[in-house]
């Protein structure tokens, strides 16, 4: 059982245990879909939907799941919500669904989601599991939003498709290509590590 307060349970996902910048989880979609802000935002929200509802279900029925099949059970629950997210996105946002390609179905094997079920939801109350999932989801969405914003602005000079850079700006095409994803993430991880060291030094 967690001993953190409700506020601490939520905030930890934004920084101390941020899935991308601190735990380095879910890097496949993080690198693959963040060339454009709309794609990064859509992936973040779809992952949040799956994580939050999977956590609620796992926490609610954890006492009825035999320990021998808990991982398989978690995957079935996660896959159910992934299918809902995938079909809804295909129905209401077909262009975004096409752009994201296989990465929505691959949420099933996203280690952020399965890891939270095993490490937290299966051991805590429904309320705490919801707050934990909400915090982790917010941290993941924030990470994707930061990464995709930098890449889109520098790569094509736009934000959510709106021109934000003047005619003087020459787009850095590499930023919307795979090398740009690795470069941007590496710089952001370096900044996060620097902030962590500065914070520890002050304490």
MDTraj code that builds the backbone (N, CA, C; nanometers):
import mdtraj as md
import numpy as np

residues = "UNK UNK UNK UNK UNK UNK UNK UNK UNK UNK UNK UNK UNK UNK UNK UNK UNK UNK UNK UNK UNK UNK UNK UNK UNK UNK UNK UNK UNK UNK UNK UNK UNK UNK UNK UNK UNK UNK UNK UNK UNK UNK UNK UNK UNK UNK UNK UNK UNK UNK UNK UNK UNK UNK UNK UNK UNK UNK UNK UNK UNK UNK UNK UNK UNK UNK UNK UNK UNK UNK UNK UNK UNK UNK UNK UNK UNK UNK UNK UNK UNK UNK UNK UNK UNK UNK UNK UNK UNK UNK UNK UNK UNK UNK UNK UNK UNK UNK UNK UNK UNK UNK UNK UNK UNK UNK UNK UNK UNK UNK UNK UNK UNK UNK UNK UNK UNK UNK UNK UNK UNK UNK UNK UNK UNK UNK UNK UNK UNK UNK UNK UNK UNK UNK UNK UNK UNK UNK UNK UNK UNK UNK UNK UNK UNK UNK UNK UNK UNK UNK UNK UNK UNK UNK UNK UNK UNK UNK UNK UNK UNK UNK UNK UNK UNK UNK UNK UNK UNK UNK UNK UNK UNK UNK UNK UNK UNK UNK UNK UNK UNK UNK UNK UNK UNK UNK UNK UNK UNK UNK UNK UNK UNK UNK UNK UNK UNK UNK UNK UNK UNK UNK UNK".split()
xyz = np.array([
    [0.0837, -0.1206, 0.0000],
    [0.0000, 0.0000, 0.0000],
    [0.0868, 0.1251, 0.0000],
    [0.0489, 0.2237, -0.0781],
    [0.1251, 0.3484, -0.0846],
    [0.1015, 0.4323, 0.0397],
    [0.2072, 0.5013, 0.0834],
    [0.1959, 0.5894, 0.2005],
    [0.1936, 0.7361, 0.1619],
    [0.1946, 0.7661, 0.0339],
    [0.1900, 0.9044, -0.0117],
    [0.0504, 0.9625, 0.0072],
    [0.0458, 1.0970, 0.0137],
    [-0.0839, 1.1643, 0.0153],
    [-0.1422, 1.1599, -0.1254],
    [-0.2711, 1.1935, -0.1365],
    [-0.3367, 1.1917, -0.2674],
    [-0.2669, 1.2883, -0.3642],
    [-0.2316, 1.4063, -0.3128],
    [-0.1629, 1.5038, -0.3974],
    [-0.0280, 1.4531, -0.4452],
    [0.0484, 1.3924, -0.3555],
    [0.1785, 1.3378, -0.3921],
    [0.1644, 1.2236, -0.4915],
    [0.0568, 1.1462, -0.4762],
    [0.0329, 1.0334, -0.5672],
    [0.0141, 1.0831, -0.7102],
    [-0.0525, 1.1970, -0.7242],
    [-0.0749, 1.2526, -0.8580],
    [0.0511, 1.3196, -0.9128],
    [0.1143, 1.4027, -0.8317],
    [0.2274, 1.4837, -0.8781],
    [0.3480, 1.3990, -0.9159],
    [0.3650, 1.2824, -0.8546],
    [0.4822, 1.2002, -0.8828],
    [0.4917, 1.1651, -1.0318],
    [0.3765, 1.1496, -1.0974],
    [0.3766, 1.1146, -1.2389],
    [0.4202, 1.2281, -1.3289],
    [0.4082, 1.3508, -1.2786],
    [0.4472, 1.4667, -1.3581],
    [0.5979, 1.4851, -1.3615],
    [0.6663, 1.4474, -1.2511],
    [0.8117, 1.4694, -1.2482],
    [0.8897, 1.3536, -1.1875],
    [0.8724, 1.3275, -1.0575],
    [0.9565, 1.2292, -0.9887],
    [0.9565, 1.0924, -1.0557],
    [0.8413, 1.0496, -1.1056],
    [0.8319, 0.9198, -1.1718],
    [0.7739, 0.9342, -1.3125],
    [0.8074, 1.0463, -1.3782],
    [0.7568, 1.0680, -1.5140],
    [0.7931, 0.9486, -1.6024],
    [0.6949, 0.8895, -1.6699],
    [0.7209, 0.7676, -1.7469],
    [0.8310, 0.7825, -1.8527],
    [0.8375, 0.8979, -1.9175],
    [0.9331, 0.9182, -2.0264],
    [1.0653, 0.9745, -1.9770],
    [1.0611, 1.0860, -1.9071],
    [1.1836, 1.1569, -1.8708],
    [1.2584, 1.0953, -1.7530],
    [1.1885, 1.0199, -1.6685],
    [1.2552, 0.9629, -1.5512],
    [1.2661, 0.8115, -1.5567],
    [1.1635, 0.7438, -1.6059],
    [1.1647, 0.5973, -1.6089],
    [1.2008, 0.5407, -1.7460],
    [1.2006, 0.6272, -1.8481],
    [1.2342, 0.5865, -1.9857],
    [1.1449, 0.4720, -2.0338],
    [1.0157, 0.4830, -2.0081],
    [0.9191, 0.3833, -2.0517],
    [0.8373, 0.4377, -2.1685],
    [0.7834, 0.3476, -2.2485],
    [0.6992, 0.3881, -2.3602],
    [0.7718, 0.4696, -2.4655],
    [0.9007, 0.4417, -2.4865],
    [0.9793, 0.5231, -2.5790],
    [0.9477, 0.4961, -2.7253],
    [0.8929, 0.3792, -2.7559],
    [0.8606, 0.3488, -2.8964],
    [0.7595, 0.4488, -2.9534],
    [0.6406, 0.4642, -2.8925],
    [0.5477, 0.5658, -2.9449],
    [0.5983, 0.7071, -2.9229],
    [0.6746, 0.7277, -2.8155],
    [0.7280, 0.8614, -2.7871],
    [0.8156, 0.9103, -2.9013],
    [0.8970, 0.8230, -2.9545],
    [0.9867, 0.8602, -3.0643],
    [0.9161, 0.8566, -3.1990],
    [0.8202, 0.7663, -3.2137],
    [0.7624, 0.7415, -3.3465],
    [0.6549, 0.8412, -3.3894],
    [0.5747, 0.8922, -3.2955],
    [0.4567, 0.9694, -3.3361],
    [0.4645, 1.1175, -3.3005],
    [0.5788, 1.1633, -3.2506],
    [0.5848, 1.3017, -3.2013],
    [0.6395, 1.4008, -3.3042],
    [0.6342, 1.3664, -3.4315],
    [0.6761, 1.4618, -3.5326],
    [0.5783, 1.5775, -3.5455],
    [0.4536, 1.5530, -3.5065],
    [0.3475, 1.6535, -3.5138],
    [0.2740, 1.6563, -3.3803],
    [0.2368, 1.7725, -3.3343],
    [0.1720, 1.7878, -3.2038],
    [0.0406, 1.7116, -3.1970],
    [-0.0393, 1.7175, -3.3016],
    [-0.1702, 1.6517, -3.2987],
    [-0.1556, 1.5013, -3.2817],
    [-0.0522, 1.4427, -3.3442],
    [-0.0300, 1.2989, -3.3311],
    [0.0174, 1.2637, -3.1905],
    [0.1080, 1.3434, -3.1366],
    [0.1565, 1.3195, -3.0018],
    [0.0451, 1.3322, -2.8992],
    [-0.0388, 1.4335, -2.9170],
    [-0.1501, 1.4562, -2.8250],
    [-0.2508, 1.3420, -2.8323],
    [-0.2806, 1.2973, -2.9542],
    [-0.3765, 1.1875, -2.9717],
    [-0.3238, 1.0591, -2.9088],
    [-0.1965, 1.0293, -2.9291],
    [-0.1381, 0.9098, -2.8693],
    [-0.1395, 0.9189, -2.7165],
    [-0.1071, 1.0373, -2.6639],
    [-0.1080, 1.0560, -2.5198],
    [-0.2456, 1.0364, -2.4600],
    [-0.3474, 1.0908, -2.5245],
    [-0.4840, 1.0786, -2.4729],
    [-0.5362, 0.9357, -2.4845],
    [-0.5027, 0.8677, -2.5940],
    [-0.5450, 0.7277, -2.6094],
    [-0.4800, 0.6404, -2.5027],
    [-0.3520, 0.6626, -2.4784],
    [-0.2814, 0.5870, -2.3748],
    [-0.3388, 0.6172, -2.2370],
    [-0.3743, 0.7436, -2.2135],
    [-0.4333, 0.7829, -2.0854],
    [-0.5668, 0.7125, -2.0627],
    [-0.6484, 0.7068, -2.1663],
    [-0.7775, 0.6386, -2.1566],
    [-0.7589, 0.4931, -2.1152],
    [-0.6664, 0.4262, -2.1826],
    [-0.6418, 0.2846, -2.1537],
    [-0.5854, 0.2663, -2.0130],
    [-0.4892, 0.3496, -1.9755],
    [-0.4264, 0.3362, -1.8443],
    [-0.5254, 0.3605, -1.7304],
    [-0.6035, 0.4674, -1.7418],
    [-0.6974, 0.5023, -1.6342],
    [-0.8036, 0.3952, -1.6153],
    [-0.8673, 0.3519, -1.7238],
    [-0.9751, 0.2547, -1.7096],
    [-0.9238, 0.1147, -1.6772],
    [-0.8066, 0.0794, -1.7275],
    [-0.7474, -0.0495, -1.6911],
    [-0.7137, -0.0528, -1.5428],
    [-0.6612, 0.0572, -1.4926],
    [-0.6267, 0.0650, -1.3507],
    [-0.7509, 0.0525, -1.2629],
    [-0.8596, 0.1175, -1.3036],
    [-0.9832, 0.1086, -1.2273],
    [-1.0366, -0.0345, -1.2225],
    [-1.0327, -0.1021, -1.3362],
    [-1.0846, -0.2391, -1.3416],
    [-0.9948, -0.3340, -1.2631],
    [-0.8637, -0.3255, -1.2847],
    [-0.7712, -0.4152, -1.2144],
    [-0.7810, -0.3968, -1.0636],
    [-0.7863, -0.2718, -1.0196],
    [-0.7962, -0.2451, -0.8765],
    [-0.9283, -0.2960, -0.8190],
    [-1.0328, -0.2920, -0.8991],
    [-1.1653, -0.3346, -0.8522],
    [-1.1759, -0.4868, -0.8373],
    [-1.1088, -0.5601, -0.9262],
    [-1.1264, -0.7065, -0.9254],
    [-0.9991, -0.7807, -0.8855],
    [-0.9013, -0.7097, -0.8302],
    [-0.7717, -0.7726, -0.7990],
    [-0.7833, -0.8939, -0.7076],
    [-0.8802, -0.8929, -0.6174],
    [-0.8962, -1.0037, -0.5227],
    [-0.9501, -1.1300, -0.5903],
    [-1.0072, -1.1134, -0.7090],
    [-1.0659, -1.2281, -0.7784],
    [-0.9727, -1.2859, -0.8850],
    [-0.8571, -1.2243, -0.9056],
    [-0.7635, -1.2703, -1.0080],
    [-0.6580, -1.3601, -0.9439],
    [-0.6519, -1.4881, -0.9815],
    [-0.5481, -1.5770, -0.9274],
    [-0.4093, -1.5263, -0.9642],
    [-0.3163, -1.5357, -0.8723],
    [-0.1823, -1.4828, -0.8957],
    [-0.1138, -1.5494, -1.0144],
    [-0.1508, -1.6757, -1.0428],
    [-0.0860, -1.7486, -1.1525],
    [-0.1193, -1.6906, -1.2895],
    [-0.2330, -1.6237, -1.3006],
    [-0.2747, -1.5725, -1.4323],
    [-0.2937, -1.4207, -1.4297],
    [-0.2323, -1.3548, -1.3326],
    [-0.2575, -1.2109, -1.3190],
    [-0.2086, -1.1327, -1.4407],
    [-0.0890, -1.1636, -1.4938],
    [-0.0369, -1.0896, -1.6084],
    [-0.1259, -1.1092, -1.7305],
    [-0.1649, -1.2343, -1.7554],
    [-0.2538, -1.2624, -1.8682],
    [-0.3867, -1.1887, -1.8523],
    [-0.4364, -1.1848, -1.7295],
    [-0.5627, -1.1145, -1.7024],
    [-0.5484, -0.9651, -1.7278],
    [-0.4355, -0.9089, -1.6841],
    [-0.4119, -0.7661, -1.7062],
    [-0.4098, -0.7350, -1.8555],
    [-0.3436, -0.8212, -1.9317],
    [-0.3320, -0.7978, -2.0766],
    [-0.4690, -0.8024, -2.1436],
    [-0.5543, -0.8962, -2.1007],
    [-0.6895, -0.9037, -2.1577],
    [-0.7677, -0.7758, -2.1272],
    [-0.7569, -0.7281, -2.0045],
    [-0.8259, -0.6042, -1.9656],
    [-0.7730, -0.4861, -2.0463],
    [-0.6406, -0.4760, -2.0552],
    [-0.5789, -0.3668, -2.1308],
    [-0.6192, -0.3733, -2.2774],
    [-0.6161, -0.4938, -2.3355],
    [-0.6507, -0.5101, -2.4772],
    [-0.7943, -0.4682, -2.5056],
    [-0.8827, -0.4908, -2.4088],
    [-1.0229, -0.4503, -2.4262],
    [-1.0346, -0.2993, -2.4436],
    [-0.9661, -0.2256, -2.3566],
    [-0.9737, -0.0797, -2.3655],
    [-0.8942, -0.0248, -2.4842],
    [-0.7890, -0.0937, -2.5233],
    [-0.7144, -0.0527, -2.6435],
    [-0.8040, -0.0664, -2.7661],
    [-0.8799, -0.1760, -2.7737],
    [-0.9707, -0.1972, -2.8868],
    [-1.0764, -0.0875, -2.8918],
    [-1.1298, -0.0505, -2.7762],
    [-1.2287, 0.0578, -2.7711],
    [-1.1674, 0.1882, -2.8220],
    [-1.0467, 0.2202, -2.7727],
    [-0.9791, 0.3435, -2.8139],
    [-0.9492, 0.3425, -2.9632],
    [-0.9022, 0.2294, -3.0129],
    [-0.8662, 0.2172, -3.1551],
    [-0.9872, 0.2341, -3.2446],
    [-1.0973, 0.1660, -3.2119],
    [-1.2174, 0.1725, -3.2957],
    [-1.2831, 0.3106, -3.2901],
    [-1.2845, 0.3722, -3.1727],
    [-1.3419, 0.5069, -3.1602],
    [-1.2607, 0.6084, -3.2393],
    [-1.1280, 0.5963, -3.2330],
    [-1.0437, 0.6889, -3.3074],
    [-1.0613, 0.6702, -3.4579],
    [-1.0704, 0.5445, -3.5011],
    [-1.0903, 0.5170, -3.6434],
    [-1.2246, 0.5703, -3.6923],
    [-1.3251, 0.5673, -3.6049],
    [-1.4594, 0.6121, -3.6430],
    [-1.4720, 0.7635, -3.6451],
    [-1.4149, 0.8312, -3.5452],
    [-1.4362, 0.9748, -3.5295],
    [-1.3183, 1.0606, -3.5781],
    [-1.1983, 1.0033, -3.5793],
    [-1.0798, 1.0770, -3.6244],
    [-0.9980, 0.9896, -3.7189],
    [-1.0543, 0.9572, -3.8356],
    [-0.9887, 0.8616, -3.9273],
    [-0.8502, 0.9054, -3.9745],
    [-0.8314, 1.0353, -3.9962],
    [-0.7016, 1.0825, -4.0445],
    [-0.5937, 1.0630, -3.9385],
    [-0.6248, 1.0983, -3.8141],
    [-0.5289, 1.0793, -3.7049],
    [-0.5028, 0.9306, -3.6850],
    [-0.6084, 0.8505, -3.6919],
    [-0.5937, 0.7060, -3.6774],
    [-0.5011, 0.6495, -3.7836],
    [-0.5144, 0.6992, -3.9062],
    [-0.4276, 0.6535, -4.0146],
    [-0.2841, 0.6969, -3.9915],
    [-0.2646, 0.8195, -3.9437],
    [-0.1291, 0.8694, -3.9184],
    [-0.0583, 0.7905, -3.8079],
    [-0.1344, 0.7513, -3.7055],
    [-0.0748, 0.6776, -3.5944],
    [-0.0492, 0.5317, -3.6297],
    [-0.1190, 0.4823, -3.7304],
    [-0.0941, 0.3477, -3.7796],
    [-0.1053, 0.2414, -3.6720],
    [-0.0025, 0.1568, -3.6591],
    [-0.0101, 0.0438, -3.5636],
    [0.0152, 0.0826, -3.4189],
    [0.0474, 0.2086, -3.3936],
    [0.0897, 0.2454, -3.2588],
    [-0.0242, 0.2500, -3.1577],
    [-0.1484, 0.2666, -3.2040],
    [-0.2620, 0.2570, -3.1117],
    [-0.2808, 0.1128, -3.0654],
    [-0.2887, 0.0142, -3.1569],
    [-0.2987, -0.1251, -3.1101],
    [-0.1811, -0.1677, -3.0227],
    [-0.0638, -0.1112, -3.0477],
    [0.0545, -0.1497, -2.9712],
    [0.0531, -0.0960, -2.8278],
    [-0.0481, -0.0158, -2.7936],
    [-0.0616, 0.0281, -2.6544],
    [-0.0763, -0.0937, -2.5628],
    [-0.1263, -0.2036, -2.6179],
    [-0.1438, -0.3265, -2.5399],
    [-0.0135, -0.3674, -2.4712],
    [0.0980, -0.3503, -2.5407],
    [0.2269, -0.3939, -2.4847],
    [0.3080, -0.2769, -2.4307],
    [0.2438, -0.1620, -2.4137],
    [0.3145, -0.0476, -2.3572],
    [0.3487, -0.0767, -2.2113],
    [0.4780, -0.0750, -2.1798],
    [0.5217, -0.1148, -2.0450],
    [0.4756, -0.0174, -1.9373],
    [0.4384, 0.1048, -1.9742],
    [0.3843, 0.1976, -1.8744],
    [0.2551, 0.1397, -1.8158],
    [0.1675, 0.0932, -1.9037],
    [0.0356, 0.0479, -1.8597],
    [0.0450, -0.0832, -1.7822],
    [0.1117, -0.1818, -1.8385],
    [0.1238, -0.3102, -1.7696],
    [0.2005, -0.2947, -1.6387],
    [0.3012, -0.2087, -1.6397],
    [0.3810, -0.1863, -1.5192],
    [0.3000, -0.1260, -1.4065],
    [0.2104, -0.0326, -1.4380],
    [0.1283, 0.0295, -1.3327],
    [0.0271, -0.0698, -1.2757],
    [-0.0208, -0.1623, -1.3594],
    [-0.1145, -0.2620, -1.3076],
    [-0.0440, -0.3540, -1.2081],
    [0.0747, -0.3978, -1.2432],
    [0.1493, -0.4905, -1.1580],
    [0.2044, -0.4221, -1.0332],
    [0.2561, -0.3008, -1.0507],
    [0.3238, -0.2339, -0.9394],
    [0.2303, -0.1558, -0.8486],
    [0.1155, -0.1120, -0.9000],
    [0.0316, -0.0236, -0.8186],
    [-0.1144, -0.0682, -0.8082],
    [-0.1832, -0.0782, -0.9213],
    [-0.3278, -0.1031, -0.9164],
    [-0.3637, -0.2338, -0.8475],
    [-0.2789, -0.3351, -0.8633],
    [-0.3075, -0.4652, -0.8035],
    [-0.2812, -0.4661, -0.6533],
    [-0.2283, -0.3560, -0.5995],
    [-0.1924, -0.3520, -0.4575],
    [-0.2575, -0.2372, -0.3812],
    [-0.3357, -0.1553, -0.4505],
    [-0.3932, -0.0371, -0.3857],
    [-0.5428, -0.0257, -0.4134],
    [-0.6058, 0.0673, -0.3436],
    [-0.7506, 0.0875, -0.3569],
    [-0.7854, 0.1478, -0.4923],
    [-0.9139, 0.1449, -0.5231],
    [-0.9616, 0.1997, -0.6504],
    [-0.9305, 0.3492, -0.6600],
    [-0.9536, 0.4219, -0.5512],
    [-0.9298, 0.5662, -0.5520],
    [-0.7838, 0.6010, -0.5776],
    [-0.6944, 0.5347, -0.5045],
    [-0.5516, 0.5614, -0.5231],
    [-0.5041, 0.5172, -0.6613],
    [-0.5589, 0.4078, -0.7095],
    [-0.5218, 0.3602, -0.8437],
    [-0.5630, 0.4608, -0.9509],
    [-0.6809, 0.5213, -0.9309],
    [-0.7273, 0.6232, -1.0257],
    [-0.6349, 0.7448, -1.0248],
    [-0.5984, 0.7923, -0.9054],
    [-0.5094, 0.9087, -0.8945],
    [-0.3725, 0.8776, -0.9543],
    [-0.3212, 0.7584, -0.9252],
    [-0.1919, 0.7170, -0.9808],
    [-0.1967, 0.7144, -1.1333],
    [-0.3004, 0.6537, -1.1887],
    [-0.3138, 0.6455, -1.3340],
    [-0.3302, 0.7841, -1.3960],
    [-0.4064, 0.8705, -1.3296],
    [-0.4264, 1.0057, -1.3795],
    [-0.2947, 1.0832, -1.3804],
    [-0.2159, 1.0685, -1.2743],
    [-0.0874, 1.1369, -1.2674],
    [0.0107, 1.0862, -1.3712],
    [0.0205, 0.9545, -1.3851],
    [0.1106, 0.8958, -1.4836],
    [0.0682, 0.9324, -1.6257],
    [-0.0630, 0.9327, -1.6486],
    [-0.1147, 0.9710, -1.7809],
    [-0.0816, 1.1160, -1.8130],
    [-0.0996, 1.2024, -1.7143],
    [-0.0692, 1.3442, -1.7337],
    [0.0785, 1.3640, -1.7638],
    [0.1634, 1.2896, -1.6922],
    [0.3067, 1.2981, -1.7171],
    [0.3433, 1.2517, -1.8559],
    [0.2774, 1.1456, -1.9023],
    [0.3049, 1.0933, -2.0369],
    [0.2585, 1.1906, -2.1442],
    [0.1366, 1.2446, -2.1266],
    [0.0850, 1.3430, -2.2226],
    [0.1744, 1.4664, -2.2266],
    [0.2179, 1.5123, -2.1094],
    [0.3051, 1.6292, -2.1015],
    [0.4367, 1.6041, -2.1754],
    [0.4947, 1.4863, -2.1559],
    [0.6207, 1.4529, -2.2228],
    [0.6038, 1.4507, -2.3738],
    [0.4961, 1.3889, -2.4223],
    [0.4717, 1.3832, -2.5666],
    [0.4432, 1.5210, -2.6234],
    [0.3723, 1.6036, -2.5463],
    [0.3395, 1.7382, -2.5923],
    [0.4658, 1.8245, -2.6047],
    [0.5543, 1.8152, -2.5060],
    [0.6797, 1.8911, -2.5114],
    [0.7641, 1.8466, -2.6301],
    [0.7794, 1.7168, -2.6434],
    [0.8631, 1.6620, -2.7504],
    [0.8078, 1.6953, -2.8887],
    [0.6777, 1.6766, -2.9076],
    [0.6179, 1.7019, -3.0385],
    [0.6134, 1.8509, -3.0710],
    [0.5973, 1.9359, -2.9693],
    [0.5964, 2.0809, -2.9927],
    [0.7316, 2.1283, -3.0456],
    [0.8373, 2.0825, -2.9813],
    [0.9720, 2.1210, -3.0247],
    [0.9977, 2.0721, -3.1662],
    [0.9620, 1.9484, -3.1925],
    [0.9900, 1.8907, -3.3247],
    [0.9093, 1.9579, -3.4356],
    [0.7814, 1.9852, -3.4103],
    [0.6987, 2.0465, -3.5148],
    [0.7390, 2.1912, -3.5396],
    [0.7632, 2.2662, -3.4321],
    [0.8000, 2.4071, -3.4480],
    [0.9326, 2.4203, -3.5233],
    [1.0310, 2.3432, -3.4838],
    [1.1614, 2.3520, -3.5489],
    [1.1643, 2.2795, -3.6834],
    [1.0801, 2.1764, -3.6969],
    [1.0819, 2.0975, -3.8205],
    [1.0076, 2.1591, -3.9363],
    [0.8938, 2.2231, -3.9071],
    [0.8151, 2.2825, -4.0164],
    [0.7699, 2.4247, -3.9861],
    [0.7983, 2.4739, -3.8655],
    [0.7623, 2.6114, -3.8308],
    [0.6178, 2.6308, -3.7921],
    [0.5468, 2.5202, -3.7587],
    [0.4061, 2.5316, -3.7215],
    [0.3819, 2.4699, -3.5843],
    [0.2655, 2.5015, -3.5252],
    [0.2207, 2.4389, -3.4008],
    [0.0737, 2.4050, -3.4193],
    [0.0412, 2.2757, -3.4129],
    [-0.0950, 2.2298, -3.4430],
    [-0.1402, 2.2766, -3.5809],
    [-0.0458, 2.2826, -3.6728],
    [-0.0770, 2.3216, -3.8093],
    [-0.0812, 2.4704, -3.8357],
    [-0.0673, 2.5517, -3.7310],
    [-0.0702, 2.6971, -3.7456],
    [0.0722, 2.7513, -3.7532],
    [0.0964, 2.8391, -3.8490],
    [0.2297, 2.8946, -3.8683],
    [0.2681, 2.9838, -3.7500],
    [0.3800, 2.9517, -3.6845],
    [0.4252, 3.0303, -3.5700],
    [0.5624, 3.0929, -3.5934],
    [0.6309, 3.0494, -3.6958],
    [0.7620, 3.1043, -3.7281],
    [0.7497, 3.1926, -3.8517],
    [0.8281, 3.3014, -3.8546],
    [0.8214, 3.3946, -3.9664],
    [0.8838, 3.3394, -4.0934],
    [0.8732, 3.4198, -4.1993],
    [0.9273, 3.3770, -4.3288],
    [1.0790, 3.3658, -4.3265],
    [1.1427, 3.4282, -4.2261],
    [1.2870, 3.4210, -4.2138],
    [1.3349, 3.2827, -4.1701],
    [1.2443, 3.2057, -4.1116],
    [1.2843, 3.0777, -4.0532],
    [1.2955, 2.9702, -4.1598],
    [1.4075, 2.8998, -4.1585],
    [1.4278, 2.7864, -4.2490],
    [1.4089, 2.6580, -4.1687],
    [1.3045, 2.5800, -4.1979],
    [1.2744, 2.4594, -4.1186],
    [1.3915, 2.3622, -4.1113],
    [1.4081, 2.3043, -3.9944],
    [1.5083, 2.1988, -3.9759],
    [1.4392, 2.0655, -4.0051],
    [1.4454, 2.0221, -4.1285],
    [1.3723, 1.9027, -4.1698],
    [1.4080, 1.7810, -4.0853],
    [1.5311, 1.7766, -4.0378],
    [1.5745, 1.6607, -3.9579],
    [1.4897, 1.6417, -3.8330],
    [1.4276, 1.7491, -3.7846],
    [1.3519, 1.7407, -3.6592],
    [1.2251, 1.6560, -3.6723],
    [1.1681, 1.6461, -3.7921],
    [1.0488, 1.5631, -3.8085],
    [1.0839, 1.4233, -3.8594],
    [1.2137, 1.3960, -3.8721],
    [1.2613, 1.2644, -3.9115],
    [1.3063, 1.1876, -3.7867],
    [1.3245, 1.0549, -3.7974],
    [1.3660, 0.9759, -3.6803],
    [1.4884, 1.0285, -3.6058],
    [1.5941, 1.0746, -3.6754],
    [1.7083, 1.1281, -3.6002],
    [1.6712, 1.2474, -3.5118],
    [1.5758, 1.3282, -3.5571],
    [1.5312, 1.4426, -3.4790],
    [1.4633, 1.4011, -3.3500],
    [1.3924, 1.2869, -3.3544],
    [1.3265, 1.2361, -3.2341],
    [1.4302, 1.1963, -3.1290],
    [1.5328, 1.1231, -3.1715],
    [1.6378, 1.0807, -3.0789],
    [1.7149, 1.2008, -3.0251],
    [1.7441, 1.2955, -3.1132],
    [1.8194, 1.4140, -3.0722],
    [1.7413, 1.4960, -2.9698],
    [1.6150, 1.5218, -2.9980],
    [1.5313, 1.6017, -2.9077],
    [1.5127, 1.5326, -2.7736],
    [1.4833, 1.4019, -2.7769],
    [1.4639, 1.3287, -2.6526],
    [1.5924, 1.3274, -2.5702],
    [1.7072, 1.3093, -2.6375],
    [1.8347, 1.3088, -2.5665],
    [1.8619, 1.4409, -2.4957],
    [1.8331, 1.5510, -2.5630],
    [1.8530, 1.6833, -2.5021],
    [1.7594, 1.7030, -2.3838],
    [1.6335, 1.6623, -2.3984],
    [1.5363, 1.6769, -2.2899],
    [1.5733, 1.5895, -2.1697],
    [1.6239, 1.4700, -2.1957],
    [1.6680, 1.3839, -2.0861],
    [1.7875, 1.4446, -2.0134],
    [1.8765, 1.5080, -2.0915],
    [1.9908, 1.5751, -2.0302],
    [1.9469, 1.6911, -1.9421],
    [1.8482, 1.7665, -1.9887],
    [1.7958, 1.8784, -1.9095],
    [1.7300, 1.8261, -1.7817],
    [1.6523, 1.7167, -1.7936],
    [1.5862, 1.6583, -1.6762],
    [1.6887, 1.6110, -1.5736],
    [1.7971, 1.5493, -1.6217],
    [1.9021, 1.5017, -1.5302],
    [1.9725, 1.6185, -1.4623],
    [1.9942, 1.7248, -1.5383],
    [2.0590, 1.8443, -1.4814],
    [1.9720, 1.9060, -1.3721],
    [1.8418, 1.9146, -1.3972],
    [1.7496, 1.9699, -1.2980],
    [1.7488, 1.8835, -1.1718],
    [1.7486, 1.7514, -1.1920],
    [1.7483, 1.6606, -1.0773],
    [1.8736, 1.6798, -0.9925],
    [1.9883, 1.6917, -1.0559],
    [2.1135, 1.7099, -0.9822],
    [2.1154, 1.8433, -0.9079],
    [2.0666, 1.9471, -0.9717],
    [2.0603, 2.0781, -0.9068],
    [1.9681, 2.0729, -0.7845],
    [1.8553, 2.0031, -0.8001],
    [1.7599, 1.9926, -0.6896],
    [1.8195, 1.9180, -0.5728],
    [1.8895, 1.8079, -0.6006],
    [1.9526, 1.7294, -0.4941],
    [2.0642, 1.8105, -0.4255],
    [2.1381, 1.8880, -0.5048],
    [2.2466, 1.9677, -0.4494],
    [2.1943, 2.0740, -0.3520],
    [2.0788, 2.1330, -0.3831],
    [2.0193, 2.2337, -0.2957],
    [1.9709, 2.1719, -0.1649],
    [1.9218, 2.0482, -0.1738],
    [1.8725, 1.9819, -0.0539],
    [1.9882, 1.9422, 0.0372],
])
top = md.Topology()
chain = top.add_chain()
for i, resn in enumerate(residues, 1):
    res = top.add_residue(resn, chain, resSeq=i)
    for name in ("N", "CA", "C"):
        top.add_atom(name, md.element.get_by_symbol(name[0]), res)
traj = md.Trajectory(xyz[None], top)
